[in-house]
Amino acid sequence: MTKIPGNPDEIVPGDIPRPMLTDSEAARYTPQNLFARGGWLHSPDGPWRPVRITPPPAERARVVDAQRGPFFTVQQAVNAAVDGADSRARVWIAVTPGVYRGVVYVPANAPPITIYGTGNAPEAVRLELTLEARFTPQQYQAAVNACGEFQPGDPAWAAYQRIAGSGASEIGTGASAVVWAQSDDFQLLNLSVVNTLLDSADGQAHQAVALRTDGDRAQLERLRLISRQDTLWLNSRGAAQGEASYISRVRVKDCYIEGDVDYVFGAASALFEAVHFHTVSTRGAGEAYVLAPSTPYDVPFGFLVQQCRFTTDSDFGETLSAKLGRAWDHGARETGYLAGRTANGQALIRDSCIDAGFDAKAPWGTAATTGRPFAASRGAVRDDVRYNRLVEYHNRRTQEKAR
């Protein structure tokens, strides 16, 4: 066993409740390896090397302004971008400061789209709505399409109608997103996305997604993403099948993400850099988990979290501790976890700061959906399908907490 210099509470290889990677094990968890392949695996796309998002001169962007137009909602600008696309050239949508109530759906056939706020900070532009998984289709229609925002023939009509006309008793988690990007090469920059259900819900299960992405090569920069349960869903097509047929790659950089239960989750291969994860207790959920990856069992890289901050509010401490995360055993509700057949979430948190509100001895919880107890591999194979794949490397525990 080896103590990590400057981190007296971290000992490699850790123990079963809190596994740690060695230097040699950690060496393969890099952005380059994470993004080495993506898309449909029968004909995968090659390496992706994302760079910082830089908007073009203002005259090249489609402008959304709630008072002056020419587009009065973000959805109007997205519809125009899809209808007018005659190439795969990127479309830039500039959103002026203000609060925009309503959903934004970017269909799978959209060209590369960047939606960005023109304010001085992410707080200046706010995309918001109150939605949750427990809504009936009728409640969903009233919230989303009260003024006829979606009409037959619109690019996003199919996504809307699939939910509104489902006939189900509840719309489900996937339909609770305020912003839902199904397309590849989607970018979101310098704004806030808020599912305003927030603390109006009790401490029971109330999935309320702020942002959902489905496609490959998504970039999220300088955002504030706020909800409680299930704030950010980094989805991947075909994810419920357990094994990989499609890999979605996502880069999340310089963002603030707030929530309480499983508030960053999904099957995508995602890189988080300089992200502030803030865990709150205000809804009274009684438990808290930041990450809930549902990585297909045959994909080696799920969530790579590096140089980030994990903070909690003042109610976390001696009697209430937050967890860094748990696996989401997606698709295994009826069967239970099946080694080598169902999803086995993978995450590495490295070179990050974690405050005193998190459980230092057992930071990973039992799996969502199945209740599979957390168990880490102590063998040479960290990807052994019989064990969890949630680990740490070179993190620093701090005694300070957010207020």
Secondary structure, 3 states (H helix, E strand, C coil): CEEECCEEEEEECECCCCEECCHHHHCCCCHHHHCCCEEECCCCECCCCCCCCCCCCHHHCEEECCCCCCECCHHHHHHHHHHCCCCCCCEEEEECCEEEECCEEECCCCCCEEEEECCCCHHHEEEEECCCCCCCHHHHHHHHCCCCCCCCCCCCHHHHHHHHCCCCCCCCHHHHCCEEECCCCCEEEEEEEEECCHHHCCCCCCECCCEEECCCCEEEEEEEEECCECCEEECCCCHHHCCCCEECEEEEECCEEEECEEEEEECCEEEEECCEEEECCCCCCCCCEEEEECCCCCCCCCEEEECCEEEECCCCCCCCCEEEECCECCCCCCCCCCCCCCCCCEEEEECCEECCCECCCCCECCCECCCCCCCECCCCCCCCCCCEEEEEECCEECCCCCC
